[in-house]
Amino acid sequence: MRMPLRILVALALVAALATPVAANGRSPASIKVVFRPGSTSEILVGTTFGMLKTTDDGATWRWLCDSVVGIMGTYDPDYEMTSTGLMLATSYDGVYTSRDGCTWTKPDGPLGTGTTSSIAVASNGWIYVALSDPVAGYKIFKSTDDGASFQEVPGTLPASDWWNSIEVAPSDPDRIYLTGFRFNGQDPRSRILIRSTDGGQSWEELPTTAFVGTNNSDLMIAAIHPTDPDTVFVRMTLTGTTLQEKIYRTTTGGAALPAGPTWTEVLQAGDYLAQVAIRDNGDVYVPSMMLQKLHKSVDGGATFAEVPGVTYQSACVAERRADDRLFLCANNQIGSEPLTYLASSTTGAAGSWTSRLRFVDVVGPLRCAAGTIQHDDCEANLWCGQREQLGATSTEIDCAPPVEGDDTAPQPPPKSCCGIGGAPGLESASALVVLVFRPWRRRRRRDRAARA
């Protein structure tokens, strides 16, 4: 029997990663920003090494490591936050929730065991979670009590092999858009776009013929207009033979079938177009990550132009509705050293961006009681290595090496998992092997379940 390609790739990765690496094979970077609805002080930033949280609008930041949500390797959870401060994170073994960052729990049933792929929080506080698991199923769950319980939505969903994204219209909590894909035997996988207008009580599969890409392209809901549920932006990945992505827009998202919405390609770039932000004033922003560009539309997303002088390597952009301030994952220089990883602006123009997060200023891990993963692993085991990696200047926790010959001197915690200390690069290599193997293992589980 021929060895599966994923296994060959995994073996090659192990060999290639037998050298020191950082942050699970990636440099420290910000990748998503989440605001507590209605708040101008509480922000959660997803990073390549866990998450950072502030409760004072960026004056101080504290670190939560990946362990608190059961993550290893290069997987990036989808983080969200409700108006009560409940934090949510997807994982390979359920959706994790926490109100204080110290204690993280998972619901009973499939959402506590299966792979969760995407989360959306509606304007009325309802929470939607996409379950994408070959054993637990491909389902959507909904909570109407701020995460205290989750129920599967009653509407019948199309057959799927993975849900990529789920978003709720800010102005209509009953309007939901969902994307995914399904495999068709030996044929290329097909992309799925579906819509609900009644909070998941029923679903309609929408045509996808307007989206032009490759066999490997995925559809992602990129943004929904803050006041118009019919204006929707979709991101399409891997649309060319090399790195290339496209953004499509519709202003007829509620159009009836069989024709459904009319989609128009509005932006194409040879780069990652990770996120779209629609401001309350109607302007639309799209960062181009590797090319370090920021695209702006002043006509509702019909056309785009580059913002002159804004050249940040950004993986996220979002407007904080509480004060109409634009935030950008600016993973490079703003102002004087050291580097800025989150910046904000009221106008988005060059020279208007203010640093809100520098990794060197992280004051330490979120302090939690002994017995919690955040204390026992993140603080006691990983922080000193992470502090060194970030170049953080905090002295809140003593990370000084022991005095030679003094057996009574306190020992510093071990260095972090991310290629600092231990077998060079082994953690990153192991993590990537897990991620490469995981989809193959899921198919094996699904095959066994089908034969049972």
BABA-645283 format. One record per residue (C-alpha): residue in three letters; x, y negated, z. Coordinates in pm, 1 decimal. Layout:
# residues N
<ALA <X Y Z>>
...
//
This chain:
# residues 452
<MET <0.0 0.0 0.0>>
<ARG <132.8 -343.1 -93.9>>
<MET <219.8 -563.6 203.1>>
<PRO <-25.8 -857.6 226.4>>
<LEU <113.6 -1188.8 103.6>>
<ARG <43.9 -1355.1 438.9>>
<ILE <270.6 -1106.3 612.7>>
<LEU <550.3 -1173.9 364.8>>
<VAL <505.8 -1546.5 420.2>>
<ALA <509.9 -1493.6 795.7>>
<LEU <837.9 -1302.5 780.3>>
<ALA <990.6 -1575.9 569.7>>
<LEU <875.9 -1835.7 821.4>>
<VAL <1038.2 -1649.0 1108.2>>
<ALA <1370.0 -1652.8 924.8>>
<ALA <1337.1 -2014.1 821.2>>
<LEU <1246.2 -2135.1 1167.6>>
<ALA <1540.7 -1982.7 1350.3>>
<THR <1673.6 -2334.8 1396.8>>
<PRO <1581.0 -2603.6 1649.3>>
<VAL <1254.3 -2777.2 1574.7>>
<ALA <1031.2 -3026.5 1753.0>>
<ALA <661.7 -3037.2 1840.6>>
<ASN <578.9 -2690.0 1709.5>>
<GLY <759.8 -2755.9 1384.9>>
<ARG <632.5 -3113.1 1349.0>>
<SER <759.5 -3444.2 1472.7>>
<PRO <552.4 -3610.3 1746.3>>
<ALA <269.3 -3799.7 1577.8>>
<SER <-86.6 -3920.1 1631.2>>
<ILE <-350.2 -3752.1 1416.6>>
<LYS <-693.7 -3855.8 1547.1>>
<VAL <-842.1 -4133.4 1760.4>>
<VAL <-1169.6 -4092.8 1952.2>>
<PHE <-1354.5 -4358.7 2152.1>>
<ARG <-1599.9 -4312.5 2433.0>>
<PRO <-1920.5 -4455.9 2283.7>>
<GLY <-2006.6 -4792.3 2436.6>>
<SER <-1665.1 -4829.8 2603.0>>
<THR <-1377.5 -5063.9 2516.9>>
<SER <-1137.0 -4900.1 2761.7>>
<GLU <-1149.6 -4520.7 2720.7>>
<ILE <-964.4 -4371.0 2423.4>>
<LEU <-851.9 -4017.0 2340.2>>
<VAL <-575.0 -3965.2 2085.3>>
<GLY <-510.3 -3623.0 1933.9>>
<THR <-140.9 -3565.5 1867.3>>
<THR <86.5 -3291.4 1736.6>>
<PHE <174.6 -3206.0 2098.5>>
<GLY <-163.2 -3215.5 2273.6>>
<MET <-368.3 -3521.7 2353.3>>
<LEU <-315.3 -3859.0 2518.2>>
<LYS <-582.5 -4042.9 2713.4>>
<THR <-620.3 -4396.9 2840.7>>
<THR <-892.4 -4543.8 3061.0>>
<ASP <-758.3 -4900.8 3048.0>>
<ASP <-756.6 -4970.5 2672.8>>
<GLY <-399.5 -4856.1 2619.9>>
<ALA <-224.4 -5018.4 2913.8>>
<THR <-136.4 -4669.6 3043.1>>
<TRP <-147.9 -4331.9 2870.7>>
<ARG <-140.6 -3982.5 3018.7>>
<TRP <-66.0 -3652.2 2847.4>>
<LEU <-271.0 -3331.2 2834.7>>
<CYS <-89.6 -3038.1 2676.0>>
<ASP <-236.9 -2790.2 2429.1>>
<SER <-259.5 -2522.3 2699.0>>
<VAL <-565.7 -2682.1 2858.3>>
<VAL <-771.3 -2587.0 2552.5>>
<GLY <-596.0 -2257.5 2484.6>>
<ILE <-401.6 -2378.5 2181.4>>
<MET <-60.5 -2276.2 2052.4>>
<GLY <128.3 -2346.6 1731.4>>
<THR <29.6 -2605.2 1473.1>>
<TYR <-348.5 -2588.4 1512.1>>
<ASP <-504.7 -2932.6 1560.4>>
<PRO <-835.3 -2925.0 1751.4>>
<ASP <-1126.9 -3142.4 1653.2>>
<TYR <-1172.8 -3373.8 1953.1>>
<GLU <-1488.2 -3568.6 2038.2>>
<MET <-1625.1 -3763.3 2335.5>>
<THR <-1977.5 -3849.7 2448.6>>
<SER <-2100.2 -4171.2 2612.5>>
<THR <-2082.8 -4003.8 2955.8>>
<GLY <-1712.4 -3930.2 2909.3>>
<LEU <-1748.8 -3560.5 2828.7>>
<MET <-1452.6 -3448.4 2617.1>>
<LEU <-1483.9 -3162.3 2367.0>>
<ALA <-1224.4 -2968.2 2169.7>>
<THR <-1246.8 -2685.6 1917.7>>
<SER <-1028.1 -2376.5 1948.0>>
<TYR <-984.7 -2023.5 1818.6>>
<ASP <-1176.5 -1885.2 2117.5>>
<GLY <-1463.1 -2125.7 2171.7>>
<VAL <-1538.8 -2491.0 2233.0>>
<TYR <-1379.6 -2641.6 2544.6>>
<THR <-1541.9 -2919.4 2746.9>>
<SER <-1419.1 -3133.7 3036.3>>
<ARG <-1530.7 -3440.2 3226.2>>
<ASP <-1205.3 -3510.8 3410.4>>
<GLY <-937.2 -3356.6 3187.6>>
<CYS <-832.1 -3123.6 3468.6>>
<THR <-1098.9 -2856.5 3453.0>>
<TRP <-1190.2 -2725.1 3106.7>>
<THR <-1470.7 -2474.1 3056.0>>
<LYS <-1642.5 -2291.3 2770.2>>
<PRO <-2012.6 -2207.8 2734.2>>
<ASP <-2149.1 -1856.3 2753.2>>
<GLY <-2213.9 -1661.7 2436.2>>
<PRO <-2052.9 -1700.8 2092.3>>
<LEU <-1938.8 -2059.0 2158.8>>
<GLY <-1725.2 -1926.4 2441.5>>
<THR <-1549.6 -1657.0 2239.8>>
<GLY <-1557.6 -1733.6 1866.7>>
<THR <-1359.6 -1974.6 1652.0>>
<THR <-1509.4 -2323.8 1649.5>>
<SER <-1413.2 -2544.9 1357.0>>
<SER <-1584.0 -2884.0 1390.5>>
<ILE <-1778.0 -3102.8 1636.4>>
<ALA <-2008.6 -3399.2 1584.5>>
<VAL <-2176.6 -3624.6 1841.5>>
<ALA <-2497.1 -3797.9 1734.2>>
<SER <-2597.3 -4150.3 1836.5>>
<ASN <-2857.2 -4007.4 2076.9>>
<GLY <-2590.6 -3798.8 2251.7>>
<TRP <-2679.1 -3464.7 2095.4>>
<ILE <-2374.4 -3249.4 2022.4>>
<TYR <-2334.7 -3022.2 1720.3>>
<VAL <-2065.8 -2751.7 1705.4>>
<ALA <-1979.4 -2538.9 1401.9>>
<LEU <-1893.9 -2175.6 1474.5>>
<SER <-1679.1 -2006.9 1207.0>>
<ASP <-1599.8 -1655.0 1316.6>>
<PRO <-1624.6 -1321.3 1128.2>>
<VAL <-1751.1 -1141.0 1438.0>>
<ALA <-1942.3 -1409.5 1630.2>>
<GLY <-2089.0 -1549.2 1309.4>>
<TYR <-2104.0 -1864.8 1098.8>>
<LYS <-2356.3 -2075.3 1285.3>>
<ILE <-2434.2 -2424.2 1412.2>>
<PHE <-2507.9 -2485.8 1779.9>>
<LYS <-2668.8 -2789.4 1936.0>>
<SER <-2670.4 -2938.3 2285.4>>
<THR <-2933.8 -3190.1 2392.6>>
<ASP <-2813.9 -3207.7 2756.8>>
<ASP <-2462.5 -3348.4 2716.1>>
<GLY <-2290.8 -3013.0 2683.0>>
<ALA <-2453.2 -2841.0 2980.1>>
<SER <-2599.6 -2580.4 2741.1>>
<PHE <-2592.7 -2500.4 2371.3>>
<GLN <-2855.2 -2333.7 2153.1>>
<GLU <-2822.8 -2207.0 1796.9>>
<VAL <-3012.6 -2432.8 1557.1>>
<PRO <-3318.9 -2250.7 1423.8>>
<GLY <-3280.7 -2348.6 1059.4>>
<THR <-3152.3 -2078.3 821.7>>
<LEU <-2804.0 -2161.2 695.1>>
<PRO <-2655.0 -2050.1 361.6>>
<ALA <-2406.3 -1763.5 379.9>>
<SER <-2059.5 -1896.4 458.0>>
<ASP <-1707.2 -1780.6 535.3>>
<TRP <-1604.1 -2104.1 707.0>>
<TRP <-1754.0 -2439.3 805.9>>
<ASN <-1509.3 -2720.6 728.1>>
<SER <-1685.2 -3024.0 869.5>>
<ILE <-2007.5 -3143.1 1028.5>>
<GLU <-2115.2 -3506.9 1068.5>>
<VAL <-2431.8 -3682.0 1186.5>>
<ALA <-2552.6 -4012.2 1042.2>>
<PRO <-2492.8 -4286.5 1304.2>>
<SER <-2828.5 -4447.0 1228.0>>
<ASP <-3031.0 -4123.2 1214.1>>
<PRO <-2951.3 -3842.5 1462.1>>
<ASP <-3167.3 -3602.8 1259.2>>
<ARG <-2961.5 -3644.8 938.7>>
<ILE <-2674.0 -3394.2 936.0>>
<TYR <-2425.4 -3313.6 660.6>>
<LEU <-2220.1 -2993.2 666.7>>
<THR <-1951.2 -2852.7 436.2>>
<GLY <-1792.6 -2509.2 406.8>>
<PHE <-1691.1 -2239.5 164.2>>
<ARG <-1768.0 -1877.3 83.5>>
<PHE <-1571.4 -1606.6 -93.5>>
<ASN <-1720.6 -1439.5 -401.2>>
<GLY <-1534.9 -1111.1 -430.6>>
<GLN <-1253.8 -1157.6 -680.2>>
<ASP <-1389.5 -1491.4 -803.6>>
<PRO <-1266.7 -1825.5 -669.0>>
<ARG <-1434.1 -1925.6 -346.9>>
<SER <-1730.7 -2158.2 -379.6>>
<ARG <-1771.1 -2483.7 -193.9>>
<ILE <-2083.8 -2548.7 11.9>>
<LEU <-2251.9 -2879.8 92.6>>
<ILE <-2574.1 -2873.1 292.8>>
<ARG <-2803.7 -3126.9 453.5>>
<SER <-3059.0 -3135.9 730.4>>
<THR <-3309.4 -3416.4 781.1>>
<ASP <-3470.2 -3273.5 1095.5>>
<GLY <-3185.3 -3212.4 1339.5>>
<GLY <-3102.6 -2864.1 1211.6>>
<GLN <-3456.8 -2727.3 1207.9>>
<SER <-3409.4 -2666.7 835.8>>
<TRP <-3123.9 -2693.0 584.7>>
<GLU <-3094.7 -2765.5 212.8>>
<GLU <-2797.8 -2655.5 1.8>>
<LEU <-2692.5 -2941.5 -226.9>>
<PRO <-2526.6 -2912.9 -570.1>>
<THR <-2144.7 -2939.4 -574.2>>
<THR <-2082.9 -2948.2 -949.6>>
<ALA <-1981.4 -3315.4 -934.3>>
<PHE <-1669.4 -3234.8 -732.8>>
<VAL <-1376.5 -3151.2 -958.7>>
<GLY <-1077.4 -2976.1 -805.0>>
<THR <-890.9 -2646.2 -796.9>>
<ASN <-975.6 -2300.9 -663.2>>
<ASN <-813.8 -2405.6 -334.1>>
<SER <-997.8 -2736.4 -291.3>>
<ASP <-1212.4 -2793.3 16.9>>
<LEU <-1492.4 -3042.1 76.7>>
<MET <-1493.2 -3246.2 397.6>>
<ILE <-1750.2 -3502.2 512.2>>
<ALA <-1526.3 -3808.9 544.0>>
<ALA <-1770.8 -4075.2 666.4>>
<ILE <-2137.5 -4177.5 681.9>>
<HIS <-2244.3 -4541.3 668.2>>
<PRO <-2325.2 -4684.1 1014.9>>
<THR <-2668.4 -4811.1 911.2>>
<ASP <-2753.8 -4614.4 594.3>>
<PRO <-2772.6 -4233.2 620.0>>
<ASP <-2785.2 -4204.1 240.7>>
<THR <-2437.1 -4353.8 190.5>>
<VAL <-2188.7 -4071.8 242.9>>
<PHE <-1820.7 -4025.1 159.5>>
<VAL <-1671.8 -3681.4 92.2>>
<ARG <-1303.9 -3593.6 83.6>>
<MET <-1183.8 -3325.0 -157.1>>
<THR <-845.4 -3165.2 -86.9>>
<LEU <-584.9 -3009.7 -318.8>>
<THR <-740.5 -3142.2 -636.2>>
<GLY <-425.4 -3119.6 -850.3>>
<THR <-131.4 -2891.5 -918.2>>
<THR <69.5 -3095.4 -667.5>>
<LEU <-47.2 -3284.2 -360.0>>
<GLN <-355.2 -3480.4 -461.5>>
<GLU <-685.7 -3567.7 -295.6>>
<LYS <-1003.0 -3747.4 -396.9>>
<ILE <-1278.1 -3943.6 -224.9>>
<TYR <-1635.2 -3926.3 -360.0>>
<ARG <-1928.6 -4147.5 -260.8>>
<THR <-2304.4 -4123.7 -285.3>>
<THR <-2568.0 -4382.5 -202.0>>
<THR <-2846.0 -4130.5 -259.1>>
<GLY <-2765.7 -3877.0 11.7>>
<GLY <-3135.1 -3815.7 79.9>>
<ALA <-3230.8 -3752.9 -282.6>>
<ALA <-3464.4 -3457.3 -328.8>>
<LEU <-3363.1 -3128.8 -485.7>>
<PRO <-3300.7 -2985.7 -737.1>>
<ALA <-3094.6 -3283.1 -855.7>>
<GLY <-2994.6 -3396.8 -508.2>>
<PRO <-2747.1 -3681.3 -443.8>>
<THR <-2546.5 -3843.8 -722.0>>
<TRP <-2172.0 -3844.7 -647.0>>
<THR <-1903.9 -4073.9 -792.2>>
<GLU <-1527.4 -4042.4 -756.0>>
<VAL <-1409.5 -4370.5 -600.0>>
<LEU <-1048.8 -4300.6 -498.4>>
<GLN <-772.6 -4060.8 -600.4>>
<ALA <-417.4 -4041.7 -466.9>>
<GLY <-122.4 -3806.8 -481.8>>
<ASP <-131.6 -3786.0 -104.4>>
<TYR <-335.2 -3688.8 201.1>>
<LEU <-646.5 -3905.5 241.0>>
<ALA <-723.4 -3779.0 588.0>>
<GLN <-1003.0 -4010.4 699.8>>
<VAL <-1245.1 -4280.9 591.3>>
<ALA <-1366.0 -4563.8 814.7>>
<ILE <-1676.1 -4768.2 729.9>>
<ARG <-1689.0 -5088.1 931.6>>
<ASP <-2008.7 -5250.4 1052.2>>
<ASN <-1944.5 -5534.5 805.6>>
<GLY <-1948.8 -5285.0 515.5>>
<ASP <-1574.7 -5277.0 442.1>>
<VAL <-1428.9 -4929.3 388.2>>
<TYR <-1073.2 -4821.5 474.0>>
<VAL <-880.4 -4511.4 365.0>>
<PRO <-517.5 -4452.1 470.0>>
<SER <-278.6 -4270.3 237.1>>
<MET <-52.7 -4083.2 475.2>>
<MET <278.5 -3995.5 310.6>>
<LEU <277.9 -4288.0 66.8>>
<GLN <213.7 -4520.5 364.0>>
<LYS <-66.6 -4719.2 207.7>>
<LEU <-399.1 -4850.2 332.8>>
<HIS <-678.7 -4870.7 77.6>>
<LYS <-964.8 -5115.0 134.1>>
<SER <-1301.5 -5167.0 -31.6>>
<VAL <-1505.8 -5483.5 4.8>>
<ASP <-1794.5 -5357.9 -208.5>>
<GLY <-1913.7 -5073.6 11.5>>
<GLY <-1668.4 -4818.3 -125.1>>
<ALA <-1740.5 -4855.2 -496.2>>
<THR <-1383.5 -4970.2 -566.2>>
<PHE <-1059.7 -4980.7 -364.2>>
<ALA <-740.4 -5184.1 -358.4>>
<GLU <-426.6 -5149.0 -148.6>>
<VAL <-397.0 -5381.2 150.7>>
<PRO <-75.1 -5577.7 85.1>>
<GLY <201.4 -5531.4 341.7>>
<VAL <31.2 -5253.6 544.2>>
<THR <269.4 -4958.3 511.5>>
<TYR <206.2 -4722.4 802.4>>
<GLN <220.8 -4343.4 789.6>>
<SER <-134.5 -4296.5 910.3>>
<ALA <-339.0 -3980.0 957.2>>
<CYS <-643.7 -4156.4 1104.5>>
<VAL <-846.4 -4474.1 1089.8>>
<ALA <-1161.9 -4561.5 1285.4>>
<GLU <-1360.3 -4860.2 1403.6>>
<ARG <-1449.3 -4891.8 1770.2>>
<ARG <-1813.3 -4991.1 1755.1>>
<ALA <-1811.8 -5142.6 2102.7>>
<ASP <-1598.6 -5436.1 1985.2>>
<ASP <-1568.0 -5392.2 1604.4>>
<ARG <-1192.6 -5338.5 1628.1>>
<LEU <-1014.1 -5124.8 1368.4>>
<PHE <-765.9 -4861.9 1492.2>>
<LEU <-498.4 -4687.3 1288.1>>
<CYS <-269.3 -4392.5 1363.6>>
<ALA <36.6 -4598.2 1272.6>>
<ASN <314.4 -4339.5 1298.9>>
<ASN <597.3 -4580.0 1224.9>>
<GLN <731.4 -4922.8 1306.9>>
<ILE <515.8 -5216.5 1416.5>>
<GLY <706.7 -5506.8 1565.7>>
<SER <1018.1 -5427.4 1765.3>>
<GLU <1147.1 -5082.4 1864.4>>
<PRO <1037.9 -4831.2 1976.4>>
<LEU <784.1 -4688.4 1734.0>>
<THR <409.3 -4745.5 1756.3>>
<TYR <171.8 -4451.8 1713.8>>
<LEU <-163.2 -4630.5 1748.9>>
<ALA <-236.4 -4986.8 1645.1>>
<SER <-544.3 -5206.6 1627.5>>
<SER <-658.0 -5504.8 1426.2>>
<THR <-967.6 -5716.2 1385.8>>
<THR <-903.9 -5783.4 1015.8>>
<GLY <-688.3 -5494.1 892.0>>
<ALA <-452.1 -5736.5 716.2>>
<ALA <-74.6 -5722.0 731.1>>
<GLY <66.3 -5895.9 1037.6>>
<SER <-257.5 -5853.1 1233.4>>
<TRP <-182.9 -5510.7 1383.6>>
<THR <-112.9 -5484.3 1755.8>>
<SER <61.4 -5188.1 1914.8>>
<ARG <-168.5 -4988.8 2146.1>>
<LEU <39.3 -4674.3 2199.3>>
<ARG <412.2 -4603.2 2204.8>>
<PHE <515.1 -4252.8 2306.1>>
<VAL <809.8 -4388.2 2506.7>>
<ASP <558.0 -4561.5 2736.3>>
<VAL <358.4 -4249.3 2828.3>>
<VAL <355.4 -4258.9 3208.6>>
<GLY <329.9 -3884.5 3256.8>>
<PRO <89.7 -3592.4 3248.8>>
<LEU <-265.1 -3630.5 3373.1>>
<ARG <-229.6 -3549.7 3743.3>>
<CYS <-451.9 -3261.6 3852.5>>
<ALA <-479.1 -3025.3 4147.6>>
<ALA <-265.9 -2713.4 4176.8>>
<GLY <-436.0 -2413.3 4023.8>>
<THR <-544.6 -2597.3 3710.2>>
<ILE <-369.5 -2534.0 3379.4>>
<GLN <-303.6 -2905.8 3349.6>>
<HIS <-104.3 -2899.0 3675.2>>
<ASP <53.9 -2554.3 3663.9>>
<ASP <156.9 -2557.8 3298.9>>
<CYS <144.3 -2910.5 3155.8>>
<GLU <282.7 -3092.7 3460.0>>
<ALA <497.7 -2838.6 3643.0>>
<ASN <624.6 -2641.7 3343.0>>
<LEU <623.9 -2858.7 3029.4>>
<TRP <634.0 -3228.0 3113.4>>
<CYS <1009.5 -3274.9 3157.1>>
<GLY <1082.4 -3123.0 2817.3>>
<GLN <803.0 -3324.0 2658.3>>
<ARG <929.4 -3641.4 2826.7>>
<GLU <1273.0 -3582.5 2674.9>>
<GLN <1127.2 -3517.7 2332.8>>
<LEU <921.4 -3836.9 2339.3>>
<GLY <1203.0 -4044.8 2481.7>>
<ALA <961.4 -4154.6 2754.8>>
<THR <1115.2 -4370.5 3026.6>>
<SER <873.0 -4271.8 3303.9>>
<THR <1029.9 -4164.9 3633.6>>
<GLU <699.7 -4068.7 3795.0>>
<ILE <813.3 -3703.8 3804.8>>
<ASP <1174.7 -3623.6 3893.0>>
<CYS <1330.7 -3451.1 3592.9>>
<ALA <1692.1 -3497.1 3703.6>>
<PRO <1913.6 -3186.4 3664.8>>
<PRO <2032.1 -3020.8 3986.5>>
<VAL <2357.9 -3131.5 4144.8>>
<GLU <2630.9 -2878.6 4063.8>>
<GLY <2694.7 -2649.2 4360.0>>
<ASP <2389.8 -2773.7 4553.5>>
<ASP <2149.1 -2480.9 4575.6>>
<THR <1908.4 -2687.1 4786.3>>
<ALA <1856.3 -2956.0 4524.9>>
<PRO <1515.5 -2944.1 4354.7>>
<GLN <1518.7 -2767.2 4018.3>>
<PRO <1365.9 -2951.6 3723.1>>
<PRO <1075.1 -2782.5 3548.9>>
<PRO <1159.9 -2578.5 3237.5>>
<LYS <1168.1 -2769.2 2914.4>>
<SER <867.3 -2775.7 2688.3>>
<CYS <752.7 -2512.5 2445.5>>
<CYS <812.5 -2723.0 2139.5>>
<GLY <1159.5 -2620.4 2032.3>>
<ILE <1330.3 -2783.7 2331.3>>
<GLY <1509.8 -2523.6 2534.4>>
<GLY <1472.2 -2147.3 2507.5>>
<ALA <1537.5 -1960.1 2185.4>>
<PRO <1575.5 -2235.5 1923.4>>
<GLY <1265.7 -2262.7 1708.5>>
<LEU <1120.4 -1931.8 1826.9>>
<GLU <802.9 -2081.7 1973.0>>
<SER <727.6 -2265.6 1650.0>>
<ALA <801.6 -1961.6 1438.9>>
<SER <581.0 -1743.0 1657.0>>
<ALA <301.7 -1998.4 1647.0>>
<LEU <309.7 -2019.9 1269.7>>
<VAL <311.4 -1642.3 1240.8>>
<VAL <-4.3 -1634.3 1453.7>>
<LEU <-170.7 -1889.0 1228.2>>
<VAL <-66.7 -1706.2 911.2>>
<PHE <-189.6 -1372.2 1043.3>>
<ARG <-513.5 -1503.4 1194.4>>
<PRO <-729.3 -1531.8 878.1>>
<TRP <-613.3 -1180.9 773.5>>
<ARG <-700.7 -1049.3 1118.9>>
<ARG <-1042.4 -1215.8 1095.2>>
<ARG <-1113.1 -1034.1 768.3>>
<ARG <-1014.6 -703.1 929.1>>
<ARG <-1252.4 -775.3 1217.8>>
<ARG <-1530.7 -865.6 976.6>>
<ASP <-1475.6 -547.3 775.7>>
<ARG <-1492.7 -335.8 1091.4>>
<ALA <-1809.9 -515.3 1200.0>>
<ALA <-1969.1 -454.3 859.1>>
<ARG <-1888.5 -82.5 875.3>>
<ALA <-2026.9 -44.1 1230.1>>
//
